Amino acid sequence: MIDIHSHILAEVDDGAKTWDISQEMCRMAAADGIEHMVATPHANDHYKYDREYLKTRLNELRVRNAGKPQLSLGCDFHLSDENVQDALLRPDWYCIEGGRYLLVEFSNFSIPSQVEEYFTKLGDQEIRPIITHPERNPILQQDPQRVLKWVELGCAVQVTASAMTGYWGERVWRIANWLLERDAVHFLATDAHDTKHRVPILSTARKEVAEMVGADIAKALVDDNPRAVITGQPLPYFPDPVMRG
């Protein structure tokens, strides 16, 4: 399995607070069968995203964890006008592995009115947005149909693994399932922040999804599609969303 969203780097955002925690997260992930993790520190008003500095942190973690799991760098990209304009100028700064896949996070308090315009501009630069954890966003919980429309625009969707197992509560679980049933989930990822609560575990959610929609789709969400992201290939699993209520 491959995890494309984690806050595993120590002392850079609200994720791992120490190197010991970061290393333990790596051990937990490897024990769960995760062979590759993408470190995705926040890029928002609270946390400045300095990719060159973060590369040094990533290399230090590689040394500390002896290469298990393998590590890549991306970011948890807050969708704002300033960020979008910068990403259009230097996509390599924000995208996973310097490729063309970009994790996009919405605020819990507002979604820009020009969101479709942003997605179109990113798409024109051959950047595919991956919308992170829409099932946890209070605004999108009220109108998840919007997510289906963004998938039609070419966006992919990443659901939090622990949402599938009920960690975030019934409402989040229901929205995650709603998206899954409509072929609008392309990735499961841990969004891991620590070793106690938001943990780097994918296998449990993979099992849940396999029971709901089949082992092949579950594999696509934790292996086939994530592998395409880190190798810069087209997503092998990207069905048309089911646009029913």
Sequence and secondary structure as in RCSB ss.txt:
>XXXX:A:sequence
MIDIHSHILAEVDDGAKTWDISQEMCRMAAADGIEHMVATPHANDHYKYDREYLKTRLNELRVRNAGKPQLSLGC
DFHLSDENVQDALLRPDWYCIEGGRYLLVEFSNFSIPSQVEEYFTKLGDQEIRPIITHPERNPILQQDPQRVLKW
VELGCAVQVTASAMTGYWGERVWRIANWLLERDAVHFLATDAHDTKHRVPILSTARKEVAEMVGADIAKALVDDN
PRAVITGQPLPYFPDPVMRG
>XXXX:A:secstr
 EEEEE  STTSSSS  SHHHHHHHHHHHHHHT  EEEE  EESSSS   HHHHHHHHHHHHHHTTTSSEEEE  
EEE  HHHHHHHHH HHHHSGGGSSEEEEE  SS   TTHHHHHHHHHHTT EEEEE GGG HHHHH THHHHHH
HHTT EEEEEGGGTTTTT HHHHHHHHHHHHTT   EEE  B  SSSS    HHHHHHHHHHH HHHHHIIIIIH
HHHHHHT   S         
